[in-house]
Amino acid sequence: MKAEDRGPSPNLAVPALGEATIRSPLRLSTIKGDRIYNFVSDDEFVRMNALATRGSPTQNGGSDRAFERAGPRELLYFDPGTFRAGIVTCGGLCPGINNAIRSATLELLNHYQIDEVWGFRYGFAGMNPNEEIEPIPLTAASVEGIHYDGGSILGSSRGPQPPQVVLATLQTMGIQLLLVIGGDGSMRGADAVCEEAVRHGIEVAVVGIPKSIDNDIPLVDKTFGYETAFSIAVESIRSAHTEAKAYRNGIGLVQLMGRHSGFIAASAAVAAADADFVLVPEVPLILDGPGGLLEALAVRVQSSGHAVIVVAEGTGQELLRDGESEDRDASGNLLLLDIGAFLRTRIAEDLAKRGMQHTLKYIDPSYLIRSAPANPSDSVYSSDLARNAVHAGMSGRTGLLAGYWNGEYTHVPLREVIVRTKRVDLEGDLWHAVLESTGQPALWG
């Protein structure tokens, strides 16, 4: 297990609704070397641990935790001829959502030749009849060209709905597969619906497709949207650097998204190679005193004439809270206070005390990033995840998301995703690259 996927050792067995006995309509092969794509065997797996030390049980052929390998199965649980599927997108916007909608819809209609695909509008709210939001049919024509646009043609919302209500909607509409495109909160909602279906013996497959610009879903190498996000963020860092260099004692301050994880800030800073300080939620922020950020910033500005700071939005929240700021959003997340504005004020106050005239430019591109269309890498990745989610659901698997690990697409049980968090590994390659690029201390204070 990767160091950033904290939590108890996972059980990677994936639930199934029953034995798959129906021949797939996909025209694939079971013969290696015939130059036709092959069905994936249920015996194929992807090891969690790619690394091993000499003489370890893994190297010597011992057992190791492993994911089911994702992909099309030769035998299905559901009969495509009498099948309906639904798709819902939840949480914040993210590059690649429309790509995933399009890919899943076309796989179901064109290749599995199912009857109908329905899109639920505005997240799980669109699955509650009390909200009076009608679902829309998804067809090859209606998803044509949507992958060129950011956002979601289905819209989104935050917050759960009663799982029994969601399940009742699926039953009423005769939907046997629900694809949930979302982040960690959405996966908790998907797991709740799955558990409700199991509790009542209702045969509905619930499969997640992990999207998150924060890259914070565990047991997945990366989520779609992340690469596009930090690629766009690079331009903000470069702009901040240009502004900082143009003025005496110039400072560029860039705030990027990252509620609990600093992946965007870290990756964008390494890619841009212009940041002097990268602040992430994983590292407690100390501003004052010897070894604190403010002193280090003053030294850097005096020596270089300018400096660039990149901060993830979830950094230093403990410095901002007065003990009473406990408001939460519809998903139950603690509302973040504005660390960027706070730093802007504190930096100005500190440099004034030191008698250092300066110019500070503050850039926050957060929603510009969220609403962007996917770059080519995320376009491919989100589409692949969606197809693999369809394959999993058609084979009767449920309570999982389509993932990616060690270069292979995988099945990841939802029950294991929702009990752990993914953070930047402070002993890993990415954070080491940040420290090498910026020259900042590994820890403050």
C-alpha positions as CSV (number, residue, x, y, z in Angstrom):
1,M,0.0,0.0,0.0
2,K,1.3,3.5,-0.8
3,A,2.3,5.6,2.1
4,E,-0.3,8.3,1.3
5,D,-3.2,5.8,1.5
6,R,-3.5,5.7,5.2
7,G,-5.8,3.3,7.0
8,P,-6.0,-0.4,7.9
9,S,-4.9,-3.0,5.4
10,P,-7.6,-3.1,2.8
11,N,-9.7,-6.1,1.8
12,L,-9.8,-5.9,-2.0
13,A,-12.5,-8.5,-2.6
14,V,-15.2,-7.0,-4.8
15,P,-18.9,-7.8,-4.2
16,A,-20.9,-9.5,-7.0
17,L,-24.6,-9.8,-7.4
18,G,-24.4,-13.5,-8.6
19,E,-22.9,-15.8,-11.1
20,A,-22.3,-14.4,-14.6
21,T,-23.8,-16.7,-17.2
22,I,-24.8,-14.5,-20.2
23,R,-22.5,-14.4,-23.2
24,S,-21.2,-10.9,-23.8
25,P,-22.2,-9.2,-27.2
26,L,-18.7,-7.7,-27.4
27,R,-16.7,-9.2,-30.2
28,L,-13.5,-9.8,-28.4
29,S,-11.1,-12.7,-28.1
30,T,-9.8,-15.2,-25.6
31,I,-6.7,-16.1,-27.6
32,K,-3.4,-14.4,-27.0
33,G,-1.6,-13.3,-30.1
34,D,-4.5,-13.2,-32.6
35,R,-4.3,-9.4,-32.7
36,I,-7.8,-9.0,-31.3
37,Y,-8.4,-7.4,-27.8
38,N,-9.0,-10.1,-25.2
39,F,-11.7,-10.5,-22.6
40,V,-10.2,-10.2,-19.0
41,S,-10.3,-13.4,-17.0
42,D,-11.6,-13.3,-13.4
43,D,-8.3,-14.8,-12.4
44,E,-6.2,-11.8,-13.5
45,F,-5.1,-9.4,-10.7
46,V,-2.9,-6.4,-10.1
47,R,-0.5,-6.5,-7.2
48,M,-0.7,-3.6,-4.7
49,N,3.0,-3.6,-4.0
50,A,5.2,-3.2,-7.1
51,L,8.4,-2.9,-5.1
52,A,10.0,-5.7,-3.1
53,T,13.3,-6.3,-1.4
54,R,15.6,-9.2,-2.2
55,G,14.5,-12.3,-0.3
56,S,11.1,-10.9,0.5
57,P,8.0,-13.2,0.4
58,T,6.7,-11.2,-2.7
59,Q,9.9,-11.8,-4.6
60,N,10.0,-15.5,-3.7
61,G,6.4,-16.0,-5.0
62,G,4.6,-15.5,-1.7
63,S,1.0,-14.1,-1.5
64,D,0.4,-10.4,-1.9
65,R,-2.7,-8.2,-1.7
66,A,-4.0,-7.6,-5.2
67,F,-6.8,-5.8,-7.0
68,E,-9.1,-7.5,-9.5
69,R,-8.0,-6.4,-13.0
70,A,-10.7,-4.3,-14.7
71,G,-11.9,-4.9,-18.2
72,P,-14.6,-6.6,-20.3
73,R,-15.7,-10.1,-19.2
74,E,-16.8,-12.9,-21.5
75,L,-19.8,-13.7,-19.3
76,L,-22.2,-11.1,-18.0
77,Y,-24.7,-11.1,-15.2
78,F,-27.2,-8.7,-16.8
79,D,-28.9,-9.4,-20.1
80,P,-28.2,-6.4,-22.3
81,G,-31.5,-6.9,-24.2
82,T,-33.6,-6.0,-21.1
83,F,-31.3,-3.5,-19.5
84,R,-31.3,0.2,-18.4
85,A,-28.5,2.2,-16.9
86,G,-28.2,5.6,-15.2
87,I,-25.4,8.1,-14.8
88,V,-25.1,10.8,-12.1
89,T,-22.4,13.4,-11.6
90,C,-21.9,14.8,-8.1
91,G,-19.7,17.3,-6.2
92,G,-17.5,20.0,-7.6
93,L,-16.9,20.4,-11.3
94,C,-13.8,18.8,-12.7
95,P,-12.2,18.5,-16.2
96,G,-13.2,15.3,-17.9
97,I,-16.7,14.7,-16.5
98,N,-18.3,15.1,-19.9
99,N,-15.7,12.7,-21.4
100,A,-16.7,10.1,-18.9
101,I,-20.5,10.6,-19.5
102,R,-19.9,10.3,-23.3
103,S,-17.7,7.2,-23.0
104,A,-20.0,5.3,-20.7
105,T,-23.1,6.2,-22.8
106,L,-21.5,5.1,-26.0
107,E,-20.1,1.9,-24.5
108,L,-23.5,0.9,-23.2
109,L,-25.5,1.8,-26.3
110,N,-23.2,1.0,-29.1
111,H,-21.3,-2.0,-27.8
112,Y,-23.5,-3.6,-25.2
113,Q,-26.6,-2.6,-27.2
114,I,-28.7,-1.9,-24.1
115,D,-32.1,-0.3,-24.4
116,E,-31.7,3.0,-22.5
117,V,-29.3,5.2,-20.6
118,W,-30.7,7.9,-18.3
119,G,-28.8,10.9,-16.9
120,F,-29.8,12.2,-13.5
121,R,-29.5,16.0,-13.3
122,Y,-27.9,18.0,-10.5
123,G,-26.3,15.1,-8.6
124,F,-28.2,12.9,-6.2
125,A,-30.8,15.6,-5.8
126,G,-32.0,14.6,-9.3
127,M,-32.8,11.2,-7.9
128,N,-35.2,12.5,-5.3
129,P,-38.7,12.9,-6.6
130,N,-39.4,15.7,-4.1
131,E,-36.8,17.9,-5.9
132,E,-38.9,17.6,-9.1
133,I,-35.9,17.3,-11.4
134,E,-36.6,15.1,-14.3
135,P,-33.9,12.8,-15.7
136,I,-32.9,13.0,-19.3
137,P,-32.3,10.3,-21.9
138,L,-28.7,10.0,-23.0
139,T,-28.3,9.0,-26.6
140,A,-25.4,8.9,-29.1
141,A,-26.7,12.2,-30.5
142,S,-27.1,13.9,-27.2
143,V,-23.5,13.2,-26.1
144,E,-21.9,14.1,-29.4
145,G,-19.2,16.7,-28.9
146,I,-19.7,17.2,-25.2
147,H,-16.1,16.1,-24.5
148,Y,-14.9,19.4,-25.9
149,D,-16.6,21.3,-23.1
150,G,-15.9,21.7,-19.4
151,G,-18.4,21.2,-16.7
152,S,-21.1,18.5,-16.8
153,I,-24.1,18.3,-19.2
154,L,-26.0,16.7,-16.3
155,G,-25.1,19.4,-13.8
156,S,-24.1,18.7,-10.2
157,S,-24.8,19.3,-6.6
158,R,-23.3,18.6,-3.2
159,G,-24.8,16.6,-0.4
160,P,-26.4,13.2,0.0
161,Q,-29.9,12.0,-0.5
162,P,-31.6,9.3,1.5
163,P,-30.3,6.0,0.0
164,Q,-33.7,4.4,0.2
165,V,-35.1,7.3,-1.9
166,V,-32.4,6.9,-4.5
167,L,-32.9,3.2,-4.6
168,A,-36.7,3.6,-5.0
169,T,-36.1,5.9,-8.0
170,L,-33.8,3.3,-9.7
171,Q,-36.5,0.6,-9.1
172,T,-39.3,2.7,-10.5
173,M,-37.3,3.4,-13.6
174,G,-36.1,-0.2,-14.0
175,I,-32.5,0.9,-13.8
176,Q,-30.1,-2.0,-13.0
177,L,-26.7,-0.1,-13.2
178,L,-26.0,3.3,-11.6
179,L,-22.7,4.9,-12.6
180,V,-21.6,7.6,-10.0
181,I,-19.1,10.1,-11.3
182,G,-17.6,11.9,-8.3
183,G,-15.1,12.4,-5.5
184,D,-14.8,11.0,-2.0
185,G,-18.2,12.4,-0.8
186,S,-19.9,11.0,-3.9
187,M,-18.3,7.6,-3.3
188,R,-19.7,7.6,0.2
189,G,-23.2,8.3,-1.3
190,A,-22.7,5.5,-3.8
191,D,-21.7,3.1,-1.1
192,A,-24.8,4.0,1.0
193,V,-27.0,3.2,-2.0
194,C,-25.2,-0.1,-2.6
195,E,-25.6,-1.1,1.0
196,E,-29.3,-0.3,0.9
197,A,-29.7,-2.4,-2.2
198,V,-27.9,-5.4,-0.5
199,R,-29.9,-4.9,2.7
200,H,-33.2,-5.3,0.7
201,G,-32.0,-7.9,-1.8
202,I,-32.4,-5.6,-4.8
203,E,-30.2,-6.4,-7.8
204,V,-28.8,-3.0,-8.7
205,A,-25.1,-2.6,-9.5
206,V,-23.5,0.6,-8.2
207,V,-20.1,1.5,-9.7
208,G,-18.1,4.7,-9.2
209,I,-15.9,6.6,-11.6
210,P,-13.3,8.6,-9.6
211,K,-13.0,12.3,-10.4
212,S,-11.2,14.9,-8.3
213,I,-8.8,17.7,-9.2
214,D,-7.4,17.2,-5.7
215,N,-6.3,13.6,-6.5
216,D,-7.4,12.7,-3.0
217,I,-9.3,9.4,-3.6
218,P,-7.2,6.5,-2.1
219,L,-6.2,3.2,-3.6
220,V,-6.1,4.9,-7.1
221,D,-2.9,6.1,-8.6
222,K,-4.6,9.3,-9.8
223,T,-8.1,10.6,-10.4
224,F,-9.2,12.2,-13.7
225,G,-9.1,15.9,-13.7
226,Y,-5.9,16.1,-11.7
227,E,-3.5,16.4,-14.6
228,T,-5.5,19.1,-16.3
229,A,-5.8,21.0,-13.0
230,F,-2.1,21.2,-12.2
231,S,-1.3,21.9,-15.9
232,I,-3.5,25.0,-15.8
233,A,-2.2,26.0,-12.4
234,V,1.3,26.1,-13.8
235,E,0.3,29.2,-15.8
236,S,-0.8,31.0,-12.6
237,I,2.5,30.2,-11.0
238,R,4.4,31.5,-14.0
239,S,2.3,34.7,-14.0
240,A,3.0,35.2,-10.3
241,H,6.7,34.8,-11.0
242,T,6.6,37.3,-13.9
243,E,4.8,39.8,-11.7
244,A,7.2,39.2,-8.7
245,K,10.3,39.7,-10.8
246,A,9.0,43.0,-12.3
247,Y,9.0,44.8,-8.9
248,R,11.5,45.5,-6.2
249,N,10.9,43.0,-3.4
250,G,8.1,41.5,-5.5
251,I,6.1,38.6,-4.1
252,G,3.7,36.4,-6.0
253,L,1.1,34.5,-4.0
254,V,-0.9,31.7,-5.7
255,Q,-3.7,29.9,-3.9
256,L,-4.7,26.5,-5.5
257,M,-7.4,24.0,-4.6
258,G,-6.5,21.2,-2.2
259,R,-8.8,20.8,0.8
260,H,-6.9,18.0,2.6
261,S,-4.2,17.1,0.0
262,G,-1.6,19.3,-1.6
263,F,-1.2,17.4,-4.9
264,I,-2.1,20.2,-7.2
265,A,0.1,22.7,-5.4
266,A,3.0,20.3,-5.3
267,S,2.8,19.1,-8.9
268,A,2.2,22.5,-10.4
269,A,5.1,24.0,-8.4
270,V,7.5,21.2,-9.6
271,A,6.3,21.6,-13.2
272,A,6.6,25.4,-13.2
273,A,9.9,25.3,-11.3
274,D,9.4,29.0,-10.3
275,A,8.0,28.6,-6.7
276,D,10.2,29.4,-3.7
277,F,7.7,28.1,-1.1
278,V,5.0,25.4,-1.4
279,L,2.5,25.2,1.5
280,V,0.3,22.1,1.7
281,P,-2.2,20.8,4.3
282,E,0.1,17.8,5.1
283,V,2.7,20.1,6.6
284,P,1.7,22.2,9.7
285,L,2.3,25.8,8.9
286,I,4.4,27.9,11.3
287,L,4.5,31.6,10.4
288,D,6.4,33.3,13.2
289,G,9.7,32.9,14.9
290,P,13.0,31.4,13.8
291,G,12.4,28.8,11.0
292,G,8.9,30.1,10.3
293,L,7.6,31.1,6.9
294,L,7.8,34.8,7.4
295,E,11.4,34.9,8.4
296,A,12.3,32.5,5.5
297,L,10.4,34.7,3.1
298,A,12.2,37.8,4.2
299,V,15.5,36.1,3.7
300,R,14.6,34.8,0.3
301,V,13.3,38.2,-0.9
302,Q,16.5,40.0,0.4
303,S,18.7,37.5,-1.4
304,S,16.8,37.1,-4.7
305,G,14.8,40.3,-4.9
306,H,11.5,38.5,-5.3
307,A,9.7,35.3,-4.2
308,V,6.7,33.1,-5.2
309,I,4.5,31.3,-2.7
310,V,2.1,28.5,-3.7
311,V,-0.4,27.5,-1.1
312,A,-3.1,24.8,-1.1
313,E,-6.5,26.1,0.1
314,G,-6.6,23.7,3.1
315,T,-3.3,24.7,4.5
316,G,-3.0,26.4,7.9
317,Q,-6.7,26.3,8.8
318,E,-5.7,25.9,12.4
319,L,-4.2,29.4,12.3
320,L,-7.5,30.9,11.0
321,R,-10.1,29.3,13.3
322,D,-11.3,31.0,16.4
323,G,-12.9,27.9,17.8
324,E,-16.3,29.0,16.6
325,S,-15.9,28.6,12.8
326,E,-17.4,25.2,12.3
327,D,-19.7,25.8,9.4
328,R,-20.0,22.9,6.9
329,D,-21.1,22.6,3.3
330,A,-23.9,20.3,2.0
331,S,-21.5,17.4,1.9
332,G,-20.5,17.7,5.5
333,N,-17.1,19.2,4.8
334,L,-15.8,21.9,7.2
335,L,-15.9,25.2,5.2
336,L,-12.4,26.4,4.6
337,L,-11.3,29.9,5.6
338,D,-9.3,31.9,3.1
339,I,-5.7,31.1,3.8
340,G,-4.6,33.2,0.8
341,A,-6.1,36.4,2.0
342,F,-4.8,35.7,5.5
343,L,-1.2,35.2,4.2
344,R,-1.5,38.3,2.1
345,T,-2.2,40.4,5.2
346,R,0.3,38.7,7.5
347,I,3.1,39.0,4.9
348,A,2.4,42.7,4.4
349,E,2.4,43.3,8.1
350,D,5.6,41.4,8.7
351,L,7.6,43.0,5.9
352,A,6.4,46.5,7.1
353,K,7.8,45.7,10.5
354,R,11.1,44.8,8.9
355,G,11.1,48.0,7.0
356,M,11.0,46.2,3.6
357,Q,9.0,47.9,0.9
358,H,7.4,45.3,-1.3
359,T,4.7,44.6,-4.0
360,L,2.5,41.5,-3.5
361,K,0.3,40.1,-6.3
362,Y,-2.3,37.5,-5.3
363,I,-3.7,35.0,-7.8
364,D,-6.5,32.4,-7.2
365,P,-7.4,30.5,-10.4
366,S,-9.5,27.8,-8.6
367,Y,-12.8,28.0,-10.6
368,L,-11.0,28.7,-13.8
369,I,-9.4,25.3,-13.3
370,R,-12.5,23.5,-12.3
371,S,-14.5,24.5,-15.3
372,A,-11.9,23.8,-17.9
373,P,-12.2,21.0,-20.5
374,A,-9.9,18.0,-20.0
375,N,-6.5,18.0,-21.6
376,P,-5.6,15.1,-23.9
377,S,-4.2,12.9,-21.0
378,D,-7.3,13.3,-18.8
379,S,-9.6,12.9,-21.9
380,V,-8.1,9.5,-22.5
381,Y,-8.0,8.6,-18.8
382,S,-11.6,9.6,-17.9
383,S,-12.9,7.7,-20.9
384,D,-11.0,4.6,-20.1
385,L,-12.3,4.7,-16.5
386,A,-15.9,5.1,-17.6
387,R,-15.6,2.1,-20.0
388,N,-14.2,-0.1,-17.3
389,A,-16.9,1.0,-14.9
390,V,-19.5,-0.2,-17.5
391,H,-17.7,-3.5,-17.9
392,A,-17.7,-4.0,-14.1
393,G,-21.4,-3.3,-13.8
394,M,-22.4,-5.5,-16.7
395,S,-20.6,-8.4,-15.2
396,G,-22.7,-8.0,-12.0
397,R,-20.0,-6.4,-9.8
398,T,-21.2,-3.7,-7.4
399,G,-20.0,-1.6,-4.6
400,L,-16.7,-0.6,-6.4
401,L,-15.1,2.1,-8.4
402,A,-13.0,1.7,-11.5
403,G,-9.4,2.5,-10.6
404,Y,-5.8,2.5,-11.9
405,W,-2.8,1.0,-10.1
406,N,0.7,0.0,-11.2
407,G,-0.1,0.7,-14.9
408,E,-3.3,-1.3,-15.0
409,Y,-7.1,-0.6,-14.6
410,T,-8.5,-2.1,-11.5
411,H,-11.6,-2.7,-9.4
412,V,-11.5,-1.0,-6.0
413,P,-14.2,-1.8,-3.3
414,L,-16.0,1.3,-2.2
415,R,-16.0,0.1,1.4
416,E,-12.2,0.5,1.4
417,V,-12.2,3.9,-0.4
418,I,-14.5,5.6,2.1
419,V,-12.5,4.6,5.3
420,R,-9.1,6.1,4.3
421,T,-7.6,9.3,3.0
422,K,-5.0,10.0,0.4
423,R,-2.4,12.7,1.1
424,V,0.9,13.7,-0.3
425,D,3.5,11.4,1.1
426,L,6.1,13.5,2.8
427,E,8.7,10.8,2.3
428,G,7.7,10.2,-1.3
429,D,9.1,11.4,-4.7
430,L,6.7,14.2,-5.2
431,W,7.4,16.1,-2.0
432,H,11.1,15.4,-2.3
433,A,10.9,17.1,-5.8
434,V,9.2,20.1,-4.2
435,L,11.9,20.5,-1.6
436,E,14.6,20.1,-4.3
437,S,13.0,22.6,-6.5
438,T,12.2,25.3,-3.9
439,G,15.0,24.8,-1.4
440,Q,12.5,25.3,1.4
441,P,12.7,23.4,4.7
442,A,11.0,20.0,4.9
443,L,9.1,21.1,8.0
444,W,8.5,24.6,9.4
445,G,9.9,25.6,12.8
